[in-house]
Amino acid sequence: MSSDSEVINLTEIRRDTAFAESLTPVGHELKRCIQCGTCTASCPSAAFMDVTPRQMWRMANLGLADQVLHTKTMWLCTVCYECQVSCPRGIPLTEAIARLKQMAIQERIKGFKESTAFYRAFSDVMRRYGKMREMEFMVRYFMSTNLLSATGFAGMGLKMLQRGKVKPEMPQLGGEGRLDKLFDRVAELEGRR
């Protein structure tokens, strides 16, 4: 989907008619989208996305699950809630983006290794401590992507240490994380959907 005028033959593509309904807490909410483009116009990252938010929501409503899950659009979302606040239909778009990320990780979709690793490292640190511990987050991220690329951030990291912006804290190696029960309960509830 590189341009607005591209035509997709829907008879030749595998479609999941329940896909859009699985993205929002109240399944039919995404079906209310009127394709006004307000989500795209309000998105600070839209210029960097391969598919605009408006196009992605249309694809979701058409049941093009595979195509949606292989876009980089969801990974470039900054979770600023601008699209959700601006949506004239009140659709919980940011929640739908979070659900797309979860689905892509669960299905182990390749192609956006860095984005997936970033999202997973962030979630793991938050689950363990209930707050962000930047040093451990960055170590987890670079260990799961490209450890050598961390050298490009060494200068900035040292400046942040000198200014007290990050603290070299030892990771908690064992025991239950602060948010484990919450994460487990959410997983349990989502399993019943």
FENJO-V725539 format. One record per residue. RES is the residue in one small letter. PSI is psi in radians with two decimals (none if undefined). BURIAL is 1 if it has 9 or more other ideal C-beta (glycine too) atoms within 8 Angstrom, else 0. Layout:
res=RES psi=PSI burial=BURIAL
res=RES psi=PSI burial=BURIAL
This chain:
res=m psi=1.31 burial=1
res=s psi=-0.36 burial=0
res=s psi=2.82 burial=0
res=d psi=-0.41 burial=0
res=s psi=0.07 burial=0
res=e psi=2.39 burial=0
res=v psi=2.32 burial=0
res=i psi=2.20 burial=0
res=n psi=1.80 burial=0
res=l psi=-0.21 burial=0
res=t psi=-0.31 burial=0
res=e psi=0.04 burial=0
res=i psi=2.42 burial=1
res=r psi=2.21 burial=0
res=r psi=2.51 burial=1
res=d psi=1.74 burial=0
res=t psi=-0.33 burial=0
res=a psi=0.01 burial=0
res=f psi=-0.90 burial=1
res=a psi=-0.64 burial=1
res=e psi=-0.36 burial=1
res=s psi=-0.06 burial=1
res=l psi=-0.33 burial=1
res=t psi=2.70 burial=1
res=p psi=-0.71 burial=0
res=v psi=1.80 burial=0
res=g psi=-0.67 burial=0
res=h psi=-0.06 burial=0
res=e psi=-0.72 burial=1
res=l psi=-0.43 burial=1
res=k psi=-0.29 burial=0
res=r psi=-0.10 burial=0
res=c psi=2.27 burial=1
res=i psi=0.15 burial=0
res=q psi=0.71 burial=0
res=c psi=-0.39 burial=0
res=g psi=0.09 burial=0
res=t psi=-0.63 burial=1
res=c psi=-0.75 burial=1
res=t psi=-0.75 burial=1
res=a psi=-0.53 burial=0
res=s psi=-0.13 burial=1
res=c psi=2.11 burial=1
res=p psi=-0.26 burial=0
res=s psi=-0.02 burial=1
res=a psi=-0.62 burial=1
res=a psi=-0.34 burial=0
res=f psi=-0.05 burial=0
res=m psi=2.57 burial=1
res=d psi=-0.48 burial=0
res=v psi=2.29 burial=1
res=t psi=2.76 burial=1
res=p psi=-0.74 burial=1
res=r psi=-0.80 burial=1
res=q psi=-0.70 burial=1
res=m psi=-0.73 burial=1
res=w psi=-0.61 burial=1
res=r psi=-0.78 burial=1
res=m psi=-0.71 burial=1
res=a psi=-0.77 burial=1
res=n psi=-0.48 burial=1
res=l psi=-0.11 burial=1
res=g psi=0.36 burial=1
res=l psi=1.08 burial=1
res=a psi=-0.82 burial=1
res=d psi=-0.77 burial=0
res=q psi=-0.72 burial=1
res=v psi=-0.80 burial=1
res=l psi=-0.25 burial=1
res=h psi=0.14 burial=0
res=t psi=2.78 burial=1
res=k psi=0.01 burial=1
res=t psi=-0.88 burial=1
res=m psi=-0.54 burial=1
res=w psi=-0.36 burial=1
res=l psi=-0.05 burial=1
res=c psi=2.27 burial=1
res=t psi=0.04 burial=0
res=v psi=0.76 burial=0
res=c psi=-0.22 burial=0
res=y psi=0.15 burial=0
res=e psi=-0.75 burial=1
res=c psi=-0.74 burial=1
res=q psi=-0.73 burial=1
res=v psi=-0.63 burial=0
res=s psi=-0.32 burial=1
res=c psi=2.11 burial=1
res=p psi=-0.27 burial=0
res=r psi=-0.08 burial=0
res=g psi=0.55 burial=0
res=i psi=2.34 burial=1
res=p psi=1.27 burial=1
res=l psi=-0.66 burial=1
res=t psi=-0.64 burial=1
res=e psi=-0.65 burial=1
res=a psi=-0.67 burial=1
res=i psi=-0.79 burial=1
res=a psi=-0.70 burial=1
res=r psi=-0.68 burial=1
res=l psi=-0.74 burial=1
res=k psi=-0.76 burial=1
res=q psi=-0.76 burial=0
res=m psi=-0.74 burial=1
res=a psi=-0.69 burial=1
res=i psi=-0.77 burial=1
res=q psi=-0.64 burial=0
res=e psi=0.04 burial=0
res=r psi=0.84 burial=0
res=i psi=2.22 burial=1
res=k psi=2.89 burial=0
res=g psi=-0.45 burial=0
res=f psi=0.95 burial=1
res=k psi=-0.78 burial=0
res=e psi=-0.76 burial=0
res=s psi=-0.76 burial=1
res=t psi=-0.75 burial=1
res=a psi=-0.70 burial=1
res=f psi=-0.86 burial=1
res=y psi=-0.78 burial=1
res=r psi=-0.76 burial=1
res=a psi=-0.73 burial=1
res=f psi=-0.85 burial=1
res=s psi=-0.73 burial=0
res=d psi=-0.76 burial=1
res=v psi=-0.75 burial=1
res=m psi=-0.70 burial=1
res=r psi=-0.75 burial=1
res=r psi=-0.75 burial=1
res=y psi=-0.31 burial=1
res=g psi=0.08 burial=0
res=k psi=2.94 burial=0
res=m psi=2.24 burial=0
res=r psi=1.70 burial=1
res=e psi=-0.76 burial=0
res=m psi=-0.85 burial=1
res=e psi=-0.66 burial=1
res=f psi=-0.86 burial=1
res=m psi=-0.67 burial=1
res=v psi=-0.81 burial=0
res=r psi=-0.76 burial=1
res=y psi=-0.91 burial=1
res=f psi=-0.53 burial=1
res=m psi=-0.51 burial=0
res=s psi=-0.11 burial=0
res=t psi=-1.55 burial=1
res=n psi=1.77 burial=0
res=l psi=-0.61 burial=0
res=l psi=-0.49 burial=0
res=s psi=-0.28 burial=1
res=a psi=-0.45 burial=1
res=t psi=-0.49 burial=0
res=g psi=-0.29 burial=0
res=f psi=0.03 burial=1
res=a psi=-0.75 burial=0
res=g psi=-0.82 burial=0
res=m psi=-0.68 burial=0
res=g psi=-0.73 burial=1
res=l psi=-0.72 burial=0
res=k psi=-0.71 burial=0
res=m psi=-0.65 burial=1
res=l psi=-0.79 burial=1
res=q psi=-0.63 burial=0
res=r psi=0.02 burial=0
res=g psi=0.33 burial=0
res=k psi=-0.48 burial=0
res=v psi=2.65 burial=1
res=k psi=2.33 burial=0
res=p psi=1.51 burial=0
res=e psi=2.50 burial=0
res=m psi=2.42 burial=0
res=p psi=2.64 burial=0
res=q psi=2.03 burial=0
res=l psi=-0.49 burial=0
res=g psi=3.14 burial=0
res=g psi=3.13 burial=0
res=e psi=2.45 burial=0
res=g psi=2.79 burial=1
res=r psi=-0.56 burial=0
res=l psi=0.24 burial=1
res=d psi=-0.80 burial=1
res=k psi=-0.71 burial=0
res=l psi=-0.84 burial=0
res=f psi=-0.74 burial=1
res=d psi=-0.69 burial=0
res=r psi=-0.74 burial=0
res=v psi=-0.75 burial=0
res=a psi=-0.69 burial=0
res=e psi=-0.79 burial=0
res=l psi=-0.70 burial=0
res=e psi=-0.48 burial=0
res=g psi=-0.33 burial=0
res=r psi=-0.10 burial=0
res=r psi=none burial=0
